[in-house]
Amino acid sequence: MREGRRDATAGKGTSMKISARNQIKGTVKTVKEGAVNAVVVICRGNHNPITADITMAAVEELGLAEGKECYAVIKATNVMFATERIAGLSARNQIEGTVVSVKEGAVNGHVTIEDEDGVRISGSITNASIQELGLAEGKKAVAVIKSTDVMVAVD
């Protein structure tokens, strides 16, 4: 362990659990290393890989390399939705799927889509956005996620 860093599970003897709604298991396809950050591409089926932009320190500490199993972790509040792919957008992840669940609350709601590989992604958006986009079960939608909003975890 490097000086100044603490293992979050030290002394606890159990795995950490987190509140992030999206914990998607996959395999590292590529790691493009930079001076400070790295771009990690995670495959989780035949469609829609997930791109994460994380620090080089995290890549080293997690032992990320091609073929390593990992999880893409995304908070529901970091997922945006569109009704189709958006050209000219800087967000690296546009995951196409079918809406399988819409739950509206007093102000915000939760939308879940399922892609061709059966992977589900949930997002928290306003009820107004749900209505304006016409998001409903059975409709096509695209989950849009910035690569900097994707955390990577390993067992």
Z-matrix of the N, CA and C atoms (Angstrom, degrees):
N
C 1 1.450
C 2 1.523 1 108.34
N 3 1.325 2 116.18 1 135.13
C 4 1.455 3 119.90 2 -179.06
C 5 1.521 4 110.53 3 -75.98
N 6 1.325 5 114.84 4 149.85
C 7 1.459 6 120.29 5 -179.74
C 8 1.523 7 110.36 6 -60.02
N 9 1.322 8 117.08 7 139.06
C 10 1.454 9 121.96 8 177.50
C 11 1.524 10 113.91 9 86.37
N 12 1.325 11 117.88 10 -3.89
C 13 1.459 12 121.06 11 179.33
C 14 1.526 13 108.17 12 -116.17
N 15 1.325 14 116.46 13 144.95
C 16 1.452 15 120.34 14 179.80
C 17 1.515 16 109.73 15 -122.05
N 18 1.292 17 115.69 16 139.71
C 19 1.458 18 121.53 17 175.74
C 20 1.526 19 107.65 18 -74.28
N 21 1.331 20 116.57 19 121.65
C 22 1.464 21 121.52 20 -176.72
C 23 1.525 22 112.77 21 -63.91
N 24 1.324 23 117.92 22 -20.60
C 25 1.461 24 120.35 23 -179.26
C 26 1.522 25 112.59 24 -104.70
N 27 1.318 26 117.57 25 3.54
C 28 1.466 27 121.26 26 -176.55
C 29 1.524 28 110.54 27 -56.31
N 30 1.325 29 115.74 28 126.50
C 31 1.453 30 120.82 29 175.56
C 32 1.515 31 114.90 30 79.48
N 33 1.303 32 118.68 31 -3.45
C 34 1.455 33 120.46 32 -176.14
C 35 1.520 34 112.34 33 -95.93
N 36 1.317 35 117.80 34 -29.25
C 37 1.452 36 120.94 35 176.48
C 38 1.519 37 115.84 36 73.11
N 39 1.330 38 118.52 37 5.25
C 40 1.460 39 121.22 38 178.60
C 41 1.516 40 109.84 39 -130.77
N 42 1.307 41 115.26 40 161.84
C 43 1.463 42 120.30 41 177.17
C 44 1.517 43 109.82 42 -75.26
N 45 1.314 44 115.76 43 150.56
C 46 1.445 45 121.53 44 178.20
C 47 1.524 46 109.55 45 -75.37
N 48 1.316 47 117.58 46 144.00
C 49 1.459 48 123.36 47 172.91
C 50 1.515 49 106.48 48 -117.54
N 51 1.334 50 116.28 49 143.61
C 52 1.460 51 119.71 50 -177.84
C 53 1.519 52 110.64 51 -128.71
N 54 1.326 53 115.62 52 161.96
C 55 1.459 54 120.85 53 -176.51
C 56 1.523 55 113.77 54 -88.85
N 57 1.311 56 118.85 55 -7.71
C 58 1.469 57 120.71 56 -179.45
C 59 1.527 58 109.56 57 -59.10
N 60 1.330 59 116.32 58 129.65
C 61 1.466 60 121.96 59 -174.88
C 62 1.523 61 113.49 60 -67.54
N 63 1.323 62 116.48 61 -32.37
C 64 1.459 63 120.96 62 -174.21
C 65 1.522 64 110.55 63 -106.56
N 66 1.314 65 116.50 64 109.30
C 67 1.466 66 123.48 65 177.34
C 68 1.521 67 105.81 66 -127.75
N 69 1.323 68 115.54 67 93.90
C 70 1.457 69 122.07 68 -168.48
C 71 1.520 70 110.58 69 -105.69
N 72 1.326 71 115.89 70 117.62
C 73 1.461 72 120.82 71 -178.60
C 74 1.523 73 109.89 72 -77.12
N 75 1.333 74 114.95 73 138.71
C 76 1.453 75 120.31 74 178.58
C 77 1.516 76 111.06 75 -160.14
N 78 1.322 77 114.62 76 -168.57
C 79 1.458 78 122.25 77 -179.66
C 80 1.516 79 108.79 78 -129.94
N 81 1.323 80 116.84 79 136.95
C 82 1.463 81 120.76 80 178.89
C 83 1.530 82 108.67 81 -65.13
N 84 1.331 83 115.27 82 124.25
C 85 1.465 84 120.73 83 176.20
C 86 1.520 85 109.89 84 -91.13
N 87 1.347 86 115.72 85 -48.32
C 88 1.464 87 120.36 86 179.10
C 89 1.516 88 110.44 87 -145.49
N 90 1.331 89 115.10 88 154.64
C 91 1.461 90 122.81 89 171.22
C 92 1.519 91 106.10 90 -129.99
N 93 1.332 92 115.94 91 114.63
C 94 1.465 93 120.47 92 177.21
C 95 1.522 94 106.92 93 -102.23
N 96 1.336 95 115.27 94 107.18
C 97 1.458 96 121.09 95 -173.73
C 98 1.518 97 111.73 96 -84.18
N 99 1.333 98 114.98 97 140.85
C 100 1.453 99 122.46 98 174.09
C 101 1.513 100 109.21 99 -123.52
N 102 1.316 101 117.04 100 -174.73
C 103 1.460 102 121.11 101 -179.03
C 104 1.529 103 111.54 102 -66.77
N 105 1.329 104 117.08 103 -38.20
C 106 1.461 105 121.71 104 -176.59
C 107 1.530 106 111.46 105 -117.91
N 108 1.321 107 116.84 106 -45.05
C 109 1.462 108 122.28 107 -177.22
C 110 1.518 109 111.38 108 -116.27
N 111 1.321 110 114.59 109 166.89
C 112 1.463 111 121.57 110 175.26
C 113 1.521 112 108.22 111 -133.37
N 114 1.321 113 115.62 112 150.19
C 115 1.457 114 121.53 113 173.76
C 116 1.524 115 106.88 114 -104.07
N 117 1.329 116 115.30 115 119.26
C 118 1.459 117 122.08 116 -177.44
C 119 1.525 118 108.18 117 -110.73
N 120 1.329 119 116.67 118 125.16
C 121 1.463 120 121.31 119 177.02
C 122 1.523 121 107.78 120 -103.36
N 123 1.338 122 114.97 121 124.51
C 124 1.461 123 122.31 122 -176.64
C 125 1.526 124 109.10 123 -112.45
N 126 1.338 125 116.25 124 123.07
C 127 1.465 126 121.44 125 176.73
C 128 1.516 127 108.61 126 -95.63
N 129 1.315 128 116.06 127 141.38
C 130 1.455 129 120.95 128 -179.40
C 131 1.508 130 111.59 129 -139.80
N 132 1.313 131 115.50 130 25.72
C 133 1.457 132 122.50 131 -178.65
C 134 1.520 133 107.32 132 154.49
N 135 1.302 134 116.14 133 -158.01
C 136 1.464 135 120.22 134 -179.09
C 137 1.519 136 114.09 135 -90.38
N 138 1.315 137 117.83 136 -9.75
C 139 1.457 138 121.99 137 -174.85
C 140 1.530 139 110.02 138 -129.88
N 141 1.316 140 115.82 139 161.35
C 142 1.463 141 122.88 140 168.58
C 143 1.529 142 116.04 141 49.31
N 144 1.338 143 119.25 142 65.80
C 145 1.469 144 118.75 143 173.21
C 146 1.528 145 109.62 144 -63.47
N 147 1.318 146 116.50 145 159.04
C 148 1.464 147 121.45 146 178.27
C 149 1.517 148 108.44 147 -110.37
N 150 1.333 149 115.96 148 132.22
C 151 1.459 150 122.40 149 179.12
C 152 1.522 151 109.20 150 -104.76
N 153 1.333 152 116.02 151 130.85
C 154 1.464 153 122.45 152 177.63
C 155 1.520 154 109.14 153 -121.30
N 156 1.310 155 116.96 154 138.26
C 157 1.465 156 123.49 155 175.65
C 158 1.523 157 106.38 156 -110.34
N 159 1.339 158 116.52 157 104.87
C 160 1.463 159 121.49 158 -176.09
C 161 1.530 160 109.78 159 -129.10
N 162 1.315 161 116.24 160 167.96
C 163 1.464 162 119.70 161 -178.30
C 164 1.525 163 111.49 162 -70.91
N 165 1.327 164 114.95 163 154.06
C 166 1.466 165 120.37 164 174.97
C 167 1.524 166 110.29 165 -62.52
N 168 1.335 167 116.66 166 -34.62
C 169 1.467 168 119.96 167 177.83
C 170 1.526 169 109.96 168 -60.09
N 171 1.337 170 117.31 169 -41.39
C 172 1.465 171 120.75 170 178.80
C 173 1.526 172 110.99 171 -65.76
N 174 1.339 173 116.97 172 -40.94
C 175 1.470 174 120.72 173 178.15
C 176 1.522 175 109.74 174 -57.38
N 177 1.328 176 116.25 175 -46.05
C 178 1.466 177 121.07 176 -178.57
C 179 1.524 178 111.64 177 -67.45
N 180 1.336 179 117.24 178 -46.16
C 181 1.464 180 121.22 179 -177.38
C 182 1.527 181 112.38 180 -65.68
N 183 1.341 182 116.81 181 -33.12
C 184 1.461 183 120.86 182 179.76
C 185 1.527 184 112.66 183 -87.13
N 186 1.333 185 115.92 184 -9.35
C 187 1.464 186 120.13 185 -179.16
C 188 1.518 187 112.84 186 66.74
N 189 1.335 188 116.45 187 35.20
C 190 1.463 189 120.29 188 -176.80
C 191 1.520 190 111.52 189 -73.25
N 192 1.314 191 115.46 190 129.28
C 193 1.464 192 123.48 191 177.70
C 194 1.521 193 107.20 192 -157.58
N 195 1.307 194 116.30 193 163.38
C 196 1.459 195 121.23 194 179.71
C 197 1.531 196 110.59 195 -51.67
N 198 1.339 197 115.66 196 130.38
C 199 1.457 198 121.43 197 178.68
C 200 1.518 199 115.49 198 92.42
N 201 1.334 200 118.43 199 -11.03
C 202 1.475 201 121.53 200 -178.55
C 203 1.529 202 109.85 201 -75.28
N 204 1.327 203 116.16 202 134.08
C 205 1.457 204 120.58 203 175.13
C 206 1.522 205 109.13 204 -74.91
N 207 1.327 206 115.48 205 141.57
C 208 1.460 207 120.67 206 -178.97
C 209 1.525 208 109.09 207 -157.67
N 210 1.316 209 115.21 208 -179.16
C 211 1.457 210 121.79 209 177.20
C 212 1.523 211 108.95 210 -126.07
N 213 1.327 212 115.85 211 135.77
C 214 1.459 213 121.33 212 168.13
C 215 1.526 214 105.22 213 -90.36
N 216 1.321 215 116.61 214 124.16
C 217 1.457 216 121.76 215 -176.35
C 218 1.526 217 108.17 216 -116.22
N 219 1.334 218 115.63 217 123.20
C 220 1.463 219 120.52 218 -174.78
C 221 1.523 220 108.76 219 -136.22
N 222 1.326 221 116.42 220 124.62
C 223 1.460 222 120.28 221 175.13
C 224 1.525 223 109.32 222 -68.57
N 225 1.314 224 116.81 223 142.39
C 226 1.465 225 121.42 224 -179.31
C 227 1.529 226 111.60 225 -60.21
N 228 1.321 227 117.41 226 -30.10
C 229 1.467 228 120.36 227 179.70
C 230 1.524 229 112.58 228 -72.89
N 231 1.333 230 117.59 229 -10.83
C 232 1.468 231 121.47 230 177.90
C 233 1.525 232 112.54 231 -97.59
N 234 1.320 233 117.13 232 5.73
C 235 1.466 234 121.45 233 179.00
C 236 1.523 235 108.81 234 -101.84
N 237 1.332 236 115.35 235 125.71
C 238 1.463 237 121.94 236 174.07
C 239 1.521 238 107.28 237 -106.44
N 240 1.327 239 117.00 238 160.90
C 241 1.461 240 120.27 239 178.42
C 242 1.517 241 111.01 240 -126.38
N 243 1.333 242 114.21 241 149.84
C 244 1.460 243 122.99 242 173.89
C 245 1.523 244 106.71 243 -137.95
N 246 1.321 245 116.02 244 165.02
C 247 1.462 246 119.57 245 179.39
C 248 1.521 247 111.90 246 -89.92
N 249 1.343 248 116.88 247 -12.22
C 250 1.467 249 122.01 248 175.87
C 251 1.520 250 108.58 249 -158.29
N 252 1.345 251 116.28 250 166.13
C 253 1.469 252 120.45 251 177.92
C 254 1.527 253 109.32 252 -57.19
N 255 1.330 254 115.26 253 147.31
C 256 1.460 255 121.16 254 -178.30
C 257 1.519 256 108.89 255 -113.69
N 258 1.326 257 116.69 256 118.34
C 259 1.470 258 121.25 257 177.31
C 260 1.523 259 109.20 258 -76.65
N 261 1.323 260 116.34 259 148.11
C 262 1.460 261 120.60 260 175.97
C 263 1.514 262 114.35 261 71.85
N 264 1.307 263 117.70 262 28.59
C 265 1.463 264 122.43 263 -179.25
C 266 1.520 265 109.30 264 -107.71
N 267 1.326 266 117.29 265 138.11
C 268 1.466 267 119.85 266 -177.41
C 269 1.527 268 113.30 267 -78.03
N 270 1.321 269 118.92 268 -18.31
C 271 1.467 270 120.74 269 178.31
C 272 1.524 271 108.74 270 -63.65
N 273 1.325 272 117.01 271 125.86
C 274 1.468 273 122.25 272 -173.48
C 275 1.528 274 114.05 273 -76.31
N 276 1.315 275 117.26 274 -21.41
C 277 1.462 276 120.51 275 -175.12
C 278 1.522 277 111.40 276 -111.76
N 279 1.318 278 115.47 277 116.04
C 280 1.458 279 122.34 278 172.58
C 281 1.527 280 105.96 279 -127.86
N 282 1.316 281 115.35 280 103.17
C 283 1.459 282 121.40 281 -172.56
C 284 1.528 283 109.44 282 -106.08
N 285 1.324 284 115.18 283 114.16
C 286 1.457 285 121.29 284 -177.92
C 287 1.519 286 110.72 285 -82.86
N 288 1.333 287 115.40 286 141.69
C 289 1.452 288 119.58 287 178.08
C 290 1.510 289 112.03 288 -166.45
N 291 1.311 290 114.43 289 -171.04
C 292 1.457 291 122.66 290 178.49
C 293 1.519 292 107.98 291 -115.55
N 294 1.321 293 116.64 292 135.64
C 295 1.462 294 121.20 293 179.25
C 296 1.530 295 108.54 294 -66.81
N 297 1.331 296 115.67 295 125.21
C 298 1.466 297 120.77 296 178.84
C 299 1.527 298 112.16 297 -111.27
N 300 1.345 299 116.26 298 -13.48
C 301 1.459 300 119.01 299 -179.26
C 302 1.526 301 110.21 300 -158.63
N 303 1.326 302 115.65 301 136.25
C 304 1.464 303 122.61 302 172.46
C 305 1.518 304 106.69 303 -134.89
N 306 1.328 305 116.33 304 122.66
C 307 1.461 306 121.01 305 177.84
C 308 1.520 307 107.58 306 -127.99
N 309 1.318 308 116.26 307 118.26
C 310 1.460 309 120.37 308 179.36
C 311 1.520 310 110.23 309 -99.40
N 312 1.338 311 114.81 310 138.35
C 313 1.451 312 121.56 311 175.72
C 314 1.520 313 109.47 312 -106.76
N 315 1.324 314 116.72 313 -156.59
C 316 1.456 315 120.74 314 -179.51
C 317 1.529 316 111.48 315 -66.85
N 318 1.327 317 117.62 316 -40.02
C 319 1.464 318 122.55 317 -178.56
C 320 1.519 319 111.41 318 -127.05
N 321 1.328 320 116.08 319 -46.56
C 322 1.466 321 122.12 320 -178.17
C 323 1.519 322 110.72 321 -109.36
N 324 1.328 323 113.53 322 161.76
C 325 1.450 324 119.26 323 177.60
C 326 1.511 325 110.70 324 -135.64
N 327 1.319 326 115.75 325 174.05
C 328 1.463 327 122.36 326 177.05
C 329 1.519 328 108.24 327 -121.19
N 330 1.332 329 114.65 328 132.54
C 331 1.458 330 121.99 329 177.86
C 332 1.520 331 107.22 330 -121.11
N 333 1.324 332 116.58 331 135.52
C 334 1.462 333 121.65 332 176.37
C 335 1.515 334 108.47 333 -124.40
N 336 1.354 335 114.90 334 130.76
C 337 1.461 336 119.85 335 173.74
C 338 1.519 337 108.81 336 -114.13
N 339 1.320 338 115.51 337 159.28
C 340 1.461 339 121.68 338 175.42
C 341 1.520 340 107.72 339 -126.00
N 342 1.343 341 116.75 340 129.35
C 343 1.466 342 119.78 341 -179.14
C 344 1.524 343 111.22 342 -88.23
N 345 1.321 344 116.31 343 -177.87
C 346 1.471 345 122.15 344 -176.70
C 347 1.524 346 113.34 345 -61.83
N 348 1.332 347 116.99 346 -22.55
C 349 1.465 348 121.24 347 -179.88
C 350 1.526 349 112.40 348 -92.20
N 351 1.343 350 117.08 349 2.33
C 352 1.454 351 120.63 350 -179.77
C 353 1.510 352 114.02 351 84.38
N 354 1.334 353 117.30 352 9.62
C 355 1.464 354 121.78 353 179.23
C 356 1.526 355 108.55 354 -84.80
N 357 1.322 356 115.78 355 132.36
C 358 1.470 357 120.81 356 -179.54
C 359 1.521 358 110.63 357 -104.03
N 360 1.332 359 114.42 358 141.45
C 361 1.462 360 121.51 359 176.23
C 362 1.520 361 107.38 360 -131.02
N 363 1.334 362 115.64 361 129.20
C 364 1.460 363 121.91 362 -178.89
C 365 1.514 364 110.46 363 -111.25
N 366 1.318 365 115.03 364 144.65
C 367 1.453 366 120.64 365 177.42
C 368 1.512 367 110.75 366 -137.52
N 369 1.312 368 115.11 367 152.90
C 370 1.457 369 122.45 368 178.10
C 371 1.522 370 107.96 369 -109.43
N 372 1.330 371 116.30 370 114.89
C 373 1.465 372 120.61 371 179.98
C 374 1.527 373 108.96 372 -135.15
N 375 1.319 374 116.02 373 169.27
C 376 1.463 375 119.56 374 -178.77
C 377 1.526 376 110.92 375 -69.82
N 378 1.323 377 115.14 376 153.25
C 379 1.461 378 120.21 377 175.04
C 380 1.524 379 110.13 378 -60.11
N 381 1.342 380 116.34 379 -36.31
C 382 1.467 381 120.16 380 179.05
C 383 1.526 382 110.37 381 -60.58
N 384 1.327 383 117.21 382 -41.73
C 385 1.467 384 120.69 383 178.52
C 386 1.526 385 111.28 384 -66.16
N 387 1.314 386 116.57 385 -39.83
C 388 1.472 387 120.12 386 177.38
C 389 1.523 388 109.51 387 -57.81
N 390 1.333 389 115.96 388 -46.39
C 391 1.465 390 120.65 389 -178.87
C 392 1.529 391 111.70 390 -67.96
N 393 1.343 392 117.03 391 -46.10
C 394 1.471 393 121.00 392 -177.83
C 395 1.524 394 112.20 393 -62.69
N 396 1.332 395 117.39 394 -36.21
C 397 1.466 396 121.45 395 179.80
C 398 1.527 397 112.38 396 -84.21
N 399 1.330 398 116.38 397 -10.81
C 400 1.462 399 120.13 398 -178.92
C 401 1.519 400 112.65 399 67.20
N 402 1.335 401 116.61 400 32.38
C 403 1.466 402 120.44 401 -178.50
C 404 1.529 403 110.00 402 -72.31
N 405 1.315 404 115.18 403 123.01
C 406 1.460 405 121.63 404 -179.92
C 407 1.523 406 108.07 405 -152.97
N 408 1.320 407 116.03 406 156.57
C 409 1.464 408 120.20 407 179.85
C 410 1.520 409 110.76 408 -53.34
N 411 1.339 410 114.71 409 134.50
C 412 1.456 411 120.89 410 179.41
C 413 1.519 412 114.80 411 92.26
N 414 1.336 413 117.39 412 -15.78
C 415 1.469 414 121.27 413 179.48
C 416 1.521 415 109.88 414 -82.04
N 417 1.327 416 116.24 415 153.26
C 418 1.466 417 121.96 416 175.39
C 419 1.524 418 108.89 417 -79.56
N 420 1.333 419 116.30 418 145.61
C 421 1.460 420 121.89 419 177.46
C 422 1.521 421 108.64 420 -154.41
N 423 1.315 422 115.12 421 163.94
C 424 1.460 423 121.98 422 178.51
C 425 1.523 424 108.12 423 -125.36
N 426 1.331 425 116.71 424 125.00
C 427 1.462 426 121.59 425 173.08
C 428 1.523 427 107.09 426 -85.03
N 429 1.327 428 116.84 427 128.03
C 430 1.462 429 122.71 428 -178.02
C 431 1.523 430 108.01 429 -114.00
N 432 1.343 431 115.82 430 124.46
C 433 1.464 432 120.65 431 -175.47
C 434 1.520 433 109.25 432 -138.80
N 435 1.323 434 116.53 433 127.57
C 436 1.466 435 120.23 434 175.14
C 437 1.527 436 109.44 435 -68.89
N 438 1.321 437 116.64 436 143.64
C 439 1.470 438 120.15 437 -179.50
C 440 1.528 439 111.87 438 -63.60
N 441 1.328 440 117.30 439 -27.51
C 442 1.464 441 120.78 440 178.49
C 443 1.527 442 112.17 441 -75.60
N 444 1.340 443 117.66 442 -10.19
C 445 1.464 444 121.87 443 176.95
C 446 1.525 445 112.51 444 -95.40
N 447 1.334 446 116.70 445 3.72
C 448 1.463 447 121.21 446 179.55
C 449 1.523 448 108.90 447 -101.72
N 450 1.331 449 116.14 448 118.91
C 451 1.459 450 121.32 449 173.56
C 452 1.524 451 107.76 450 -92.74
N 453 1.320 452 116.79 451 155.78
C 454 1.461 453 121.20 452 178.69
C 455 1.525 454 108.27 453 -121.56
N 456 1.328 455 115.91 454 134.60
C 457 1.465 456 121.64 455 179.53
C 458 1.525 457 109.16 456 -130.14
N 459 1.322 458 115.67 457 155.46
C 460 1.466 459 121.63 458 174.98
C 461 1.523 460 108.39 459 -131.34
N 462 1.332 461 115.76 460 158.38
C 463 1.473 462 120.90 461 175.78
C 464 1.507 463 109.20 462 -76.56
